[in-house]
Amino acid sequence: MNLPILLLAVLPVLHMVTLPRLFQRAGIAAWYGLVPGLNYWMWLGMLKRPKHWLLPLLFPGPNLIMISILHVETGIAFGKRSTGLQWFMGGLPWVGMPWLTFGTSDGFVGPRNWDGKKKGMGREWSEAILWATVVASLIR
């Protein structure tokens, strides 16, 4: 079996192992993390992200981008807010999610709130390019 396909196949299993404990630390019933589909719905709720973010998860290509975004957002919600840790969570979720779940005792601090704050030009451009890529992939 091809390594990228294997790594992609492991992600749902990884989520079923890590999300229940992360939900529990965020004050959400742990059993939600064990139900496929519902775990992603509750994950978006924990991160205070719109439920329509589930749509790109159904399509090959955009789903990889969205899963990376969710991993980064999860790290942020548990206090891992440095740029290096965000890259780590997005690029190596097979290591980052178990580390966040079992290797740290950091509590749930909630998602980052951008209300009333100005994002830098680099952040604005990178977010715009990322979302354009997701939308273009969905349309294609």
KAZINOR-V963603 format. One record per residue. N is the residue number from 1. RES is the residue in one small letter. OMEGA is omega as a letter, one per 20 degrees, with the letter a starting at -180 (none if undefined). Layout:
N&RES&OMEGA, N&RES&OMEGA
This chain:
1&m&a, 2&n&a, 3&l&r, 4&p&r, 5&i&r, 6&l&r, 7&l&r, 8&l&r, 9&a&a, 10&v&a, 11&l&r, 12&p&r, 13&v&r, 14&l&r, 15&h&r, 16&m&r, 17&v&a, 18&t&a, 19&l&r, 20&p&a, 21&r&r, 22&l&r, 23&f&a, 24&q&r, 25&r&r, 26&a&r, 27&g&r, 28&i&r, 29&a&a, 30&a&a, 31&w&r, 32&y&a, 33&g&a, 34&l&a, 35&v&a, 36&p&a, 37&g&r, 38&l&r, 39&n&r, 40&y&r, 41&w&a, 42&m&r, 43&w&r, 44&l&r, 45&g&r, 46&m&a, 47&l&a, 48&k&r, 49&r&a, 50&p&a, 51&k&r, 52&h&r, 53&w&r, 54&l&a, 55&l&r, 56&p&r, 57&l&a, 58&l&a, 59&f&r, 60&p&a, 61&g&r, 62&p&a, 63&n&r, 64&l&r, 65&i&a, 66&m&r, 67&i&r, 68&s&r, 69&i&r, 70&l&r, 71&h&r, 72&v&a, 73&e&r, 74&t&r, 75&g&r, 76&i&a, 77&a&r, 78&f&r, 79&g&r, 80&k&a, 81&r&r, 82&s&a, 83&t&r, 84&g&r, 85&l&r, 86&q&r, 87&w&r, 88&f&a, 89&m&a, 90&g&a, 91&g&a, 92&l&a, 93&p&a, 94&w&r, 95&v&a, 96&g&a, 97&m&r, 98&p&r, 99&w&r, 100&l&a, 101&t&a, 102&f&a, 103&g&r, 104&t&r, 105&s&a, 106&d&r, 107&g&r, 108&f&r, 109&v&r, 110&g&r, 111&p&r, 112&r&a, 113&n&a, 114&w&a, 115&d&r, 116&g&r, 117&k&r, 118&k&r, 119&k&r, 120&g&a, 121&m&r, 122&g&r, 123&r&r, 124&e&a, 125&w&a, 126&s&r, 127&e&r, 128&a&r, 129&i&r, 130&l&a, 131&w&r, 132&a&r, 133&t&r, 134&v&a, 135&v&r, 136&a&r, 137&s&r, 138&l&a, 139&i&a, 140&r&none
